[in-house]
Every structure is written in C-alpha cells, then in structure tokens.
C-alpha cells in the first residue's frame, strides 16, 4: 500500500518539475530534481499510504514555492489552497480542533502582526508580503500548532543567518519563502510524530 502513496508523490514531483521548467526556461531544476528524487524513497519508512501522500505532497509544494519565490520574489496564489487540501487529507476531528485550526490562526496572526510591525519600524512597504502571511497560515494548518511554531522559528533563524552572511542592508529585499519552506520541511522531519499523531 505504501508504494501507491509513493507513486502519487513521484507523479506530483515530476509534474511540478515540468511546470517549473516551463516557467523558467533556464532553470537547473531537472538536475536538482534528479538529485533529490532518491530522498523521496525515505517516505517508505512510513507505512501509512495517506501519511506518505501527505508528507510527499507537502515537501513537493515547499520545494516548488521556495524555488518560485527565489526566482520571482512572489508566491503563486494557487499553492495556498493546495497546501490546505493536503493538510485535510486523513486528519481527524480532534487534530483539526486541537492543532490545525489553532496552528493556522496563531501562525497567521503572528506573521501578519510581525509584518505590520516591521513596516511601521522600517517604513518599508515590502517587508513581509501577504503571500508569506498566507503561506505561514496554511502551513500552520498542515503542521499544527506545535510543529508549526517550530518550523516558523527554524525558517526565521535560517533567514537571519543568510541575511547576516550576505551582509544585506536594512532596506534590501530578499525572497523569504525559501527559508520558511526549509523550516517547515525540517519541522516535518524532526516532529513527524507530532504532526501525524
């Protein structure tokens, strides 16, 4: 049964790669996909096909969003409902009430308030975009409260490290989603039992 879930993930993985290849003609994505594809087989450690599908599709979407934002500094609108849909696969009512909804609300409000505060302090219009706020909200729904906060903190930490390493100026804009996506994927790997309890 696990192979059915993995087959669905691999199909979406290569579909996503072909979409990105069409969107970015000079993308080095096929090489990145070929290198990263064997790691998807680690999903077979999980024996539940629904969990394999959820995890694999979430990682595919995070990879797509991170790459797209890195290239364009925008997040496509279509991905937010897709993450929400993937987050609804196989969840229980208890998880929805205790983790998914509080995670979405807490992370969304936290990110929106942070964006507003940064705009007021730095007087920048593009400090944290609405796409980033929506991304954090739906990832909070998918991961739940505990893992979502952990993923957000990891993503923020990675972005601060990168900004310091690149010596970015205070008003310099950079793609934030690759760091958020990395943080959320790390949270899934580290806290898998909390996300799929």
N, CA, C and O of each residue as an XYZ file, in Angstrom:
788
protein
N       0.823     -1.206      0.000
C       0.000      0.000      0.000
C       0.861      1.262      0.000
O       0.507      2.268     -0.615
N       1.994      1.194      0.697
C       2.859      2.373      0.762
C       3.348      2.773     -0.623
O       3.558      3.956     -0.892
N       3.530      1.788     -1.507
C       4.017      2.098     -2.855
C       3.007      2.921     -3.653
O       3.397      3.683     -4.537
N       1.705      2.776     -3.352
C       0.699      3.594     -4.036
C       0.847      5.063     -3.640
O       0.793      5.953     -4.488
N       1.032      5.301     -2.347
C       1.245      6.676     -1.886
C       2.492      7.275     -2.488
O       2.486      8.429     -2.917
N       3.581      6.488     -2.527
C       4.830      6.979     -3.094
C       4.694      7.236     -4.591
O       5.268      8.197     -5.102
N       3.948      6.398     -5.299
C       3.733      6.611     -6.738
C       3.038      7.939     -6.992
O       3.390      8.664     -7.922
N       2.043      8.258     -6.156
C       1.360      9.548     -6.284
C       2.298     10.713     -6.029
O       2.244     11.729     -6.721
N       3.155     10.560     -5.035
C       4.116     11.624     -4.718
C       5.104     11.814     -5.865
O       5.383     12.947     -6.257
N       5.635     10.719     -6.407
C       6.597     10.822     -7.513
C       5.963     11.455     -8.750
O       6.604     12.242     -9.447
N       4.704     11.111     -9.018
C       3.999     11.711    -10.156
C       3.889     13.221     -9.968
O       4.152     13.981    -10.900
N       3.503     13.661     -8.772
C       3.398     15.103     -8.495
C       4.763     15.773     -8.528
O       4.889     16.913     -8.973
N       5.784     15.065     -8.058
C       7.147     15.600     -8.033
C       7.626     15.939     -9.441
O       8.156     17.025     -9.676
N       7.439     15.006    -10.382
C       7.903     15.256    -11.748
C       6.983     16.212    -12.499
O       7.441     16.937    -13.382
N       5.695     16.227    -12.164
C       4.783     17.221    -12.743
C       5.200     18.623    -12.310
O       5.239     19.543    -13.127
N       5.507     18.783    -11.039
C       5.969     20.063    -10.522
C       7.260     20.491    -11.220
O       7.428     21.661    -11.563
N       8.159     19.546    -11.426
C       9.408     19.854    -12.121
C       9.181     20.325    -13.544
O       9.841     21.257    -14.004
N       8.245     19.682    -14.252
C       7.973     20.106    -15.633
C       7.297     21.471    -15.668
O       7.535     22.258    -16.585
N       6.455     21.758    -14.672
C       5.819     23.082    -14.610
C       6.875     24.157    -14.381
O       6.859     25.190    -15.050
N       7.785     23.928    -13.448
C       8.842     24.905    -13.191
C       9.773     25.058    -14.395
O      10.250     26.156    -14.681
N      10.025     23.971    -15.085
C      10.892     24.032    -16.268
C      10.255     24.906    -17.346
O      10.945     25.655    -18.037
N       8.912     24.803    -17.483
C       8.216     25.654    -18.455
C       8.210     27.116    -17.998
O       8.331     28.024    -18.821
N       8.072     27.341    -16.703
C       8.010     28.709    -16.196
C       9.366     29.402    -16.253
O       9.439     30.607    -16.498
N      10.431     28.653    -16.030
C      11.774     29.218    -16.015
C      12.626     28.449    -17.014
O      13.129     27.363    -16.723
N      12.773     29.015    -18.163
C      13.431     28.320    -19.275
C      14.856     27.886    -18.932
O      15.278     26.796    -19.317
N      15.595     28.725    -18.216
C      16.995     28.413    -17.917
C      17.149     27.783    -16.539
O      18.206     27.899    -15.919
N      16.114     27.126    -16.060
C      16.173     26.529    -14.719
C      17.102     25.331    -14.705
O      17.155     24.563    -15.666
N      17.833     25.176    -13.612
C      18.677     23.997    -13.426
C      17.886     22.944    -12.653
O      18.460     22.057    -12.020
N      16.579     23.055    -12.717
C      15.715     22.221    -11.897
C      15.796     20.737    -12.218
O      15.791     19.934    -11.285
N      15.869     20.320    -13.482
C      15.939     18.880    -13.725
C      17.071     18.206    -12.961
O      16.896     17.101    -12.448
N      18.238     18.864    -12.877
C      19.352     18.298    -12.122
C      19.001     18.219    -10.637
O      19.278     17.218     -9.976
N      18.387     19.287    -10.122
C      18.004     19.304     -8.709
C      16.970     18.224     -8.415
O      17.008     17.580     -7.367
N      16.047     18.034     -9.351
C      15.022     17.003     -9.168
C      15.634     15.616     -9.166
O      15.282     14.775     -8.338
N      16.545     15.378    -10.087
C      17.173     14.050    -10.176
C      17.965     13.756     -8.905
O      17.944     12.632     -8.404
N      18.665     14.768     -8.384
C      19.446     14.577     -7.166
C      18.529     14.339     -5.968
O      18.829     13.507     -5.111
N      17.407     15.071     -5.906
C      16.529     14.998     -4.738
C      15.561     13.815     -4.784
O      15.057     13.407     -3.738
N      15.289     13.257     -5.954
C      14.292     12.189     -6.079
C      14.565     10.977     -5.181
O      13.625     10.478     -4.562
N      15.808     10.479     -5.078
C      16.027      9.319     -4.197
C      15.613      9.556     -2.746
O      15.245      8.618     -2.039
N      15.675     10.827     -2.299
C      15.287     11.116     -0.922
C      13.800     10.889     -0.686
O      13.381     10.645      0.445
N      13.001     10.968     -1.748
C      11.568     10.714     -1.602
C      11.303      9.270     -1.179
O      10.281      8.979     -0.558
N      12.217      8.375     -1.516
C      12.022      6.973     -1.140
C      12.168      6.762      0.372
O      11.801      5.710      0.894
N      12.704      7.763      1.066
C      12.747      7.691      2.526
C      11.335      7.731      3.114
O      11.119      7.338      4.261
N      10.378      8.210      2.316
C       8.984      8.233      2.765
C       8.454      6.822      3.026
O       7.498      6.641      3.779
N       9.078      5.832      2.401
C       8.616      4.455      2.579
C       8.847      3.948      4.007
O       8.334      2.893      4.382
N       9.623      4.702      4.805
C       9.782      4.350      6.214
C       8.424      4.409      6.913
O       8.144      3.644      7.836
N       7.595      5.334      6.448
C       6.238      5.432      6.984
C       5.387      4.377      6.272
O       5.431      4.272      5.046
N       4.631      3.615      7.014
C       3.887      2.533      6.377
C       2.464      2.906      5.997
O       1.775      2.111      5.358
N       2.012      4.085      6.369
C       0.656      4.521      6.049
C       0.664      5.284      4.717
O       1.346      6.303      4.606
N      -0.083      4.813      3.701
C      -0.057      5.497      2.404
C      -0.581      6.926      2.457
O      -0.143      7.770      1.675
N      -1.511      7.210      3.364
C      -2.041      8.576      3.485
C      -0.960      9.512      4.023
O      -0.824     10.642      3.555
N      -0.194      9.038      5.005
C       0.881      9.861      5.563
C       1.981     10.061      4.529
O       2.551     11.148      4.431
N       2.279      9.031      3.767
C       3.272      9.162      2.691
C       2.815     10.220      1.686
O       3.595     11.075      1.268
N       1.548     10.147      1.311
C       0.998     11.107      0.352
C       1.025     12.521      0.919
O       1.441     13.460      0.240
N       0.581     12.671      2.165
C       0.564     13.996      2.802
C       1.970     14.584      2.870
O       2.197     15.723      2.461
N       2.907     13.799      3.389
C       4.273     14.291      3.564
C       4.924     14.600      2.224
O       5.537     15.653      2.052
N       4.789     13.685      1.284
C       5.418     13.869     -0.026
C       4.867     15.068     -0.771
O       5.627     15.851     -1.341
N       3.545     15.217     -0.772
C       2.942     16.353     -1.474
C       3.317     17.670     -0.807
O       3.567     18.668     -1.483
N       3.355     17.667      0.523
C       3.749     18.879      1.241
C       5.187     19.263      0.878
O       5.467     20.433      0.616
N       6.099     18.286      0.862
C       7.503     18.571      0.502
C       7.620     19.049     -0.941
O       8.408     19.948     -1.236
N       6.838     18.452     -1.843
C       6.833     18.904     -3.242
C       6.404     20.365     -3.337
O       7.031     21.162     -4.035
N       5.332     20.706     -2.630
C       4.842     22.084     -2.654
C       5.850     23.051     -2.037
O       6.035     24.159     -2.539
N       6.495     22.639     -0.960
C       7.503     23.507     -0.335
C       8.678     23.748     -1.287
O       9.189     24.864     -1.385
N       9.098     22.695     -1.984
C      10.192     22.814     -2.948
C       9.795     23.768     -4.079
O      10.578     24.630     -4.479
N       8.575     23.605     -4.584
C       8.068     24.458     -5.672
C       7.998     25.917     -5.227
O       8.478     26.808     -5.928
N       7.404     26.158     -4.067
C       7.232     27.530     -3.573
C       8.592     28.188     -3.337
O       8.810     29.335     -3.726
N       9.503     27.452     -2.697
C      10.825     28.003     -2.424
C      11.560     28.388     -3.697
O      12.159     29.461     -3.775
N      11.515     27.506     -4.702
C      12.204     27.780     -5.961
C      11.553     28.949     -6.696
O      12.244     29.827     -7.213
N      10.212     28.956     -6.741
C       9.469     30.013     -7.444
C       9.737     31.368     -6.791
O       9.974     32.353     -7.490
N       9.701     31.428     -5.466
C       9.924     32.694     -4.772
C      11.370     33.153     -4.929
O      11.628     34.349     -5.059
N      12.301     32.225     -4.919
C      13.701     32.573     -5.124
C      13.904     33.239     -6.484
O      14.682     34.185     -6.606
N      13.202     32.744     -7.505
C      13.346     33.287     -8.857
C      12.575     34.580     -9.069
O      13.059     35.473     -9.764
N      11.375     34.703     -8.479
C      10.488     35.820     -8.814
C      10.189     36.764     -7.650
O       9.656     37.855     -7.855
N      10.532     36.344     -6.423
C      10.173     37.083     -5.197
C       8.660     37.227     -5.050
O       8.170     38.202     -4.480
N       7.941     36.257     -5.565
C       6.484     36.180     -5.381
C       6.112     34.723     -5.108
O       6.862     33.801     -5.431
N       4.941     34.539     -4.508
C       4.425     33.191     -4.252
C       3.155     33.029     -5.071
O       2.251     33.857     -4.961
N       3.058     31.981     -5.892
C       1.851     31.803     -6.704
C       0.617     31.602     -5.829
O       0.677     30.920     -4.806
N      -0.498     32.198     -6.237
C      -1.724     32.138     -5.441
C      -2.304     30.742     -5.338
O      -2.996     30.424     -4.371
N      -2.031     29.919     -6.314
C      -2.654     28.594     -6.369
C      -2.139     27.649     -5.279
O      -2.806     26.666     -4.957
N      -0.972     27.929     -4.711
C      -0.368     26.971     -3.777
C      -1.033     26.954     -2.404
O      -1.033     25.921     -1.734
N      -1.592     28.065     -1.981
C      -2.197     28.121     -0.650
C      -3.367     27.149     -0.502
O      -3.410     26.387      0.464
N      -4.328     27.159     -1.454
C      -5.401     26.158     -1.348
C      -4.896     24.728     -1.480
O      -5.473     23.814     -0.889
N      -3.829     24.519     -2.246
C      -3.275     23.165     -2.386
C      -2.708     22.662     -1.061
O      -2.909     21.501     -0.705
N      -2.004     23.520     -0.332
C      -1.469     23.121      0.976
C      -2.618     22.843      1.937
O      -2.563     21.895      2.721
N      -3.649     23.663      1.876
C      -4.830     23.447      2.726
C      -5.478     22.105      2.411
O      -5.881     21.374      3.317
N      -5.577     21.785      1.122
C      -6.147     20.498      0.704
C      -5.304     19.333      1.216
O      -5.835     18.366      1.762
N      -3.994     19.434      1.037
C      -3.089     18.371      1.509
C      -3.188     18.238      3.027
O      -3.117     17.133      3.564
N      -3.351     19.364      3.716
C      -3.496     19.332      5.168
C      -4.771     18.665      5.633
O      -4.846     18.209      6.774
N      -5.775     18.597      4.775
C      -7.050     17.958      5.133
C      -7.046     16.449      4.892
O      -7.955     15.752      5.345
N      -6.039     15.935      4.185
C      -6.004     14.506      3.875
C      -5.831     13.671      5.142
O      -4.810     13.782      5.822
N      -6.792     12.862      5.452
C      -6.672     11.887      6.528
C      -6.602     12.434      7.939
O      -6.138     11.731      8.837
N      -7.049     13.676      8.173
C      -6.965     14.194      9.544
C      -8.247     13.874     10.314
O      -9.313     13.684      9.727
N      -8.120     13.821     11.618
C      -9.274     13.550     12.477
C      -9.866     14.870     12.963
O      -9.228     15.920     12.880
N     -11.077     14.800     13.464
C     -11.727     15.985     14.008
C     -10.979     16.546     15.202
O     -10.922     17.760     15.396
N     -10.406     15.657     16.001
C      -9.654     16.095     17.172
C      -8.407     16.883     16.765
O      -8.102     17.925     17.345
N      -7.685     16.365     15.752
C      -6.495     17.072     15.249
C      -6.892     18.438     14.694
O      -6.197     19.429     14.917
N      -8.005     18.486     13.976
C      -8.478     19.731     13.378
C      -8.715     20.791     14.454
O      -8.301     21.941     14.308
N      -9.392     20.386     15.543
C      -9.755     21.340     16.597
C      -8.577     21.685     17.501
O      -8.422     22.839     17.900
N      -7.742     20.692     17.830
C      -6.673     20.924     18.805
C      -5.372     21.435     18.196
O      -4.603     22.109     18.881
N      -5.105     21.129     16.915
C      -3.813     21.503     16.329
C      -3.954     22.352     15.058
O      -3.352     23.421     14.966
N      -4.742     21.889     14.080
C      -4.767     22.532     12.761
C      -5.303     23.966     12.814
O      -4.637     24.894     12.357
N      -6.493     24.146     13.365
C      -7.089     25.490     13.398
C      -6.297     26.429     14.306
O      -6.003     27.551     13.894
N      -5.935     26.010     15.545
C      -5.091     26.908     16.355
C      -3.745     27.220     15.704
O      -3.241     28.336     15.820
N      -3.161     26.227     15.015
C      -1.889     26.460     14.337
C      -2.015     27.494     13.236
O      -1.170     28.380     13.105
N      -3.078     27.379     12.438
C      -3.293     28.333     11.346
C      -3.530     29.739     11.894
O      -2.934     30.705     11.418
N      -4.396     29.847     12.886
C      -4.722     31.165     13.445
C      -3.513     31.804     14.129
O      -3.213     32.975     13.898
N      -2.828     31.041     14.964
C      -1.693     31.590     15.718
C      -0.568     32.031     14.790
O      -0.066     33.149     14.903
N      -0.176     31.152     13.872
C       0.929     31.496     12.981
C       0.550     32.621     12.023
O       1.361     33.506     11.748
N      -0.684     32.588     11.515
C      -1.135     33.651     10.613
C      -1.160     35.010     11.284
O      -0.680     35.996     10.725
N      -1.725     35.062     12.492
C      -1.794     36.332     13.225
C      -0.398     36.804     13.610
O      -0.086     37.990     13.501
N       0.443     35.874     14.060
C       1.820     36.222     14.430
C       2.582     36.809     13.245
O       3.289     37.806     13.388
N       2.436     36.193     12.085
C       3.148     36.664     10.891
C       2.603     38.004     10.402
O       3.370     38.888     10.021
N       1.269     38.153     10.413
C       0.663     39.418      9.980
C       1.063     40.559     10.916
O       1.369     41.661     10.460
N       1.060     40.296     12.218
C       1.452     41.323     13.187
C       2.932     41.679     13.035
O       3.308     42.847     13.137
N       3.767     40.671     12.792
C       5.203     40.922     12.580
C       5.421     41.773     11.332
O       6.219     42.710     11.341
N       4.705     41.439     10.260
C       4.817     42.219      9.025
C       4.400     43.668      9.222
O       5.060     44.585      8.733
N       3.300     43.870      9.944
C       2.812     45.229     10.209
C       3.822     46.002     11.045
O       4.103     47.169     10.771
N       4.373     45.340     12.076
C       5.335     45.987     12.963
C       6.617     46.351     12.214
O       7.158     47.443     12.392
N       7.095     45.440     11.383
C       8.316     45.710     10.606
C       8.094     46.875      9.638
O       8.978     47.714      9.460
N       6.919     46.924      9.017
C       6.614     48.043      8.102
C       6.604     49.368      8.838
O       7.088     50.376      8.322
N       6.049     49.368     10.051
C       5.995     50.617     10.827
C       7.383     51.060     11.274
O       7.698     52.249     11.240
N       8.206     50.116     11.688
C       9.539     50.458     12.198
C      10.483     50.861     11.066
O      11.168     51.879     11.160
N      10.519     50.060      9.990
C      11.473     50.307      8.908
C      10.921     51.192      7.804
O      11.672     51.662      6.949
N       9.619     51.422      7.815
C       8.927     52.219      6.776
C       9.126     51.639      5.383
O       9.261     52.362      4.395
N       9.141     50.293      5.337
C       9.226     49.589      4.052
C       7.863     49.016      3.721
O       7.173     48.494      4.596
N       7.476     49.112      2.459
C       6.180     48.555      2.052
C       6.244     47.048      1.848
O       5.231     46.366      2.005
N       7.410     46.513      1.502
C       7.511     45.100      1.161
C       8.339     44.311      2.171
O       9.161     43.481      1.782
N       8.133     44.560      3.445
C       8.894     43.833      4.469
C       8.490     42.364      4.479
O       9.321     41.493      4.221
N       7.236     42.082      4.769
C       6.686     40.722      4.709
C       5.420     40.810      3.882
O       4.479     41.514      4.248
N       5.396     40.100      2.775
C       4.262     40.183      1.861
C       3.075     39.351      2.321
O       3.195     38.498      3.200
N       1.934     39.615      1.711
C       0.716     38.873      2.020
C       0.858     37.397      1.652
O       0.286     36.531      2.314
N       1.622     37.115      0.597
C       1.858     35.720      0.210
C       2.571     34.944      1.303
O       2.267     33.776      1.543
N       3.531     35.602      1.974
C       4.244     34.965      3.085
C       3.303     34.697      4.260
O       3.373     33.645      4.896
N       2.421     35.660      4.541
C       1.457     35.503      5.639
C       0.523     34.332      5.343
O       0.260     33.505      6.217
N       0.020     34.264      4.105
C      -0.877     33.156      3.738
C      -0.145     31.819      3.767
O      -0.713     30.805      4.173
N       1.118     31.817      3.335
C       1.915     30.588      3.358
C       2.090     30.076      4.781
O       1.909     28.887      5.044
N       2.436     30.955      5.683
C       2.627     30.564      7.084
C       1.303     30.078      7.685
O       1.291     29.128      8.467
N       0.200     30.720      7.324
C      -1.110     30.326      7.850
C      -1.476     28.906      7.430
O      -1.864     28.093      8.269
N      -1.356     28.601      6.135
C      -1.746     27.260      5.670
C      -0.752     26.203      6.119
O      -1.138     25.055      6.336
N       0.519     26.563      6.263
C       1.487     25.609      6.797
C       1.216     25.350      8.275
O       1.440     24.241      8.762
N       0.736     26.366      8.991
C       0.313     26.171     10.375
C      -0.856     25.214     10.467
O      -0.949     24.425     11.408
N      -1.752     25.283      9.489
C      -2.881     24.338      9.440
C      -2.368     22.925      9.196
O      -2.801     21.979      9.854
N      -1.447     22.788      8.252
C      -0.915     21.458      7.916
C      -0.127     20.863      9.088
O      -0.343     19.709      9.459
N       0.786     21.650      9.669
C       1.693     21.136     10.698
C       1.073     21.086     12.088
O       1.494     20.293     12.930
N       0.083     21.922     12.328
C      -0.459     22.035     13.673
C       0.312     23.072     14.465
O       1.331     23.597     14.017
N      -0.193     23.349     15.634
C       0.352     24.418     16.466
C       1.819     24.194     16.844
O       2.657     25.061     16.599
N       2.129     23.061     17.426
C       3.473     22.835     17.977
C       4.545     22.767     16.890
O       5.540     23.488     16.950
N       4.341     21.911     15.910
C       5.330     21.772     14.834
C       5.369     23.023     13.963
O       6.424     23.373     13.433
N       4.225     23.704     13.809
C       4.175     24.927     13.003
C       5.034     26.033     13.590
O       5.779     26.697     12.869
N       4.933     26.234     14.900
C       5.749     27.262     15.561
C       7.234     26.904     15.444
O       8.069     27.777     15.206
N       7.558     25.624     15.611
C       8.949     25.180     15.470
C       9.464     25.456     14.054
O      10.566     25.977     13.885
N       8.667     25.107     13.037
C       9.063     25.350     11.654
C       9.256     26.821     11.353
O      10.195     27.198     10.651
N       8.366     27.659     11.883
C       8.483     29.104     11.674
C       9.763     29.637     12.307
O      10.470     30.442     11.700
N      10.062     29.193     13.521
C      11.282     29.653     14.197
C      12.541     29.215     13.442
O      13.496     29.983     13.319
N      12.537     27.977     12.937
C      13.685     27.489     12.151
C      13.844     28.326     10.888
O      14.955     28.726     10.539
N      12.727     28.592     10.199
C      12.765     29.402      8.978
C      13.275     30.813      9.237
O      14.076     31.337      8.463
N      12.817     31.427     10.319
C      13.287     32.772     10.676
C      14.781     32.761     11.000
O      15.521     33.653     10.585
N      15.211     31.752     11.737
C      16.624     31.628     12.089
C      17.487     31.481     10.827
O      18.532     32.119     10.706
N      17.035     30.629      9.887
C      17.795     30.439      8.639
C      17.862     31.731      7.828
O      18.898     32.041      7.241
N      16.764     32.485      7.791
C      16.760     33.743      7.024
C      17.690     34.777      7.655
O      18.364     35.525      6.946
N      17.726     34.819      8.980
C      18.629     35.757      9.662
C      20.088     35.379      9.399
O      20.922     36.247      9.141
N      20.390     34.079      9.467
C      21.759     33.626      9.163
C      22.163     34.011      7.745
O      23.272     34.497      7.519
N      21.258     33.793      6.788
C      21.557     34.093      5.386
C      21.754     35.594      5.188
O      22.677     36.015      4.490
N      20.880     36.407      5.808
C      20.996     37.861      5.667
C      22.308     38.362      6.262
O      22.943     39.260      5.711
N      22.712     37.776      7.390
C      23.984     38.168      8.014
C      25.169     37.733      7.155
O      26.129     38.485      6.984
N      25.096     36.530      6.622
C      26.199     36.014      5.801
C      26.366     36.830      4.519
O      27.483     37.028      4.041
N      25.245     37.299      3.969
C      25.296     38.094      2.731
C      25.505     39.582      3.004
O      25.638     40.365      2.063
N      25.535     39.981      4.258
C      25.693     41.384      4.651
C      24.647     42.266      3.977
O      24.970     43.314      3.418
N      23.403     41.834      4.036
C      22.320     42.601      3.416
C      22.076     43.888      4.186
O      22.180     43.931      5.412
N      21.745     44.944      3.431
C      21.428     46.216      4.066
C      20.019     46.150      4.638
O      19.229     45.272      4.292
N      19.729     47.082      5.507
C      18.458     47.074      6.234
C      17.244     47.113      5.317
O      16.237     46.461      5.594
N      17.330     47.873      4.224
C      16.183     48.023      3.335
C      16.240     47.109      2.106
O      15.443     47.265      1.181
N      17.171     46.167      2.096
C      17.316     45.266      0.946
C      16.291     44.130      1.026
O      16.137     43.483      2.061
N      15.596     43.907     -0.093
C      14.535     42.893     -0.141
C      15.113     41.569     -0.624
O      15.932     41.549     -1.542
N      14.692     40.459     -0.012
C      15.111     39.135     -0.467
C      13.931     38.177     -0.357
O      12.952     38.446      0.340
N      14.045     37.062     -1.056
C      12.979     36.052     -1.052
C      12.951     35.372      0.317
O      13.953     34.808      0.756
N      11.810     35.427      0.982
C      11.660     34.898      2.328
C      11.138     33.458      2.330
O      11.451     32.680      3.231
N      10.338     33.109      1.314
C       9.688     31.792      1.279
C      10.663     30.609      1.267
O      10.359     29.595      1.894
N      11.813     30.679      0.592
C      12.716     29.521      0.648
C      13.115     29.152      2.075
O      13.270     27.972      2.391
N      13.281     30.149      2.932
C      13.662     29.889      4.319
C      12.480     29.340      5.123
O      12.633     28.430      5.939
N      11.301     29.914      4.874
C      10.099     29.404      5.544
C       9.850     27.950      5.148
O       9.588     27.101      6.000
N       9.934     27.672      3.841
C       9.697     26.308      3.349
C      10.712     25.331      3.935
O      10.359     24.216      4.318
N      11.971     25.754      4.001
C      13.005     24.893      4.591
C      12.694     24.619      6.053
O      12.814     23.483      6.513
N      12.296     25.648      6.784
C      11.961     25.479      8.189
C      10.793     24.537      8.391
O      10.815     23.711      9.304
N       9.771     24.649      7.552
C       8.601     23.780      7.688
C       8.933     22.335      7.317
O       8.421     21.404      7.938
N       9.790     22.141      6.304
C      10.187     20.769      5.956
C      11.037     20.143      7.057
O      10.889     18.959      7.359
N      11.922     20.930      7.654
C      12.728     20.422      8.771
C      11.829     20.054      9.943
O      12.045     19.039     10.607
N      10.814     20.890     10.196
C       9.878     20.601     11.287
C       9.130     19.299     11.045
O       8.903     18.532     11.981
N       8.742     19.041      9.787
C       8.057     17.775      9.467
C       8.975     16.598      9.758
O       8.538     15.586     10.306
N      10.259     16.729      9.387
C      11.187     15.622      9.606
C      11.480     15.404     11.093
O      11.536     14.269     11.566
N      11.664     16.502     11.815
C      12.023     16.382     13.231
C      10.839     15.986     14.112
O      10.993     15.228     15.069
N       9.662     16.506     13.779
C       8.494     16.338     14.643
C       7.388     15.550     13.966
O       6.204     15.810     14.177
N       7.787     14.582     13.152
C       6.813     13.798     12.373
C       5.717     13.199     13.258
O       4.549     13.189     12.870
N       6.080     12.706     14.430
C       5.089     12.068     15.299
C       4.078     13.073     15.821
O       2.916     12.731     16.038
N       4.515     14.316     16.025
C       3.578     15.330     16.493
C       2.613     15.743     15.396
O       1.449     16.043     15.664
N       3.102     15.759     14.140
C       2.257     16.182     13.015
C       1.249     15.088     12.673
O       0.122     15.397     12.286
N       1.626     13.819     12.806
C       0.765     12.721     12.370
C       0.261     11.866     13.522
O       0.064     10.663     13.350
N       0.047     12.460     14.696
C      -0.439     11.671     15.825
C      -1.897     11.289     15.680
O      -2.450     10.621     16.555
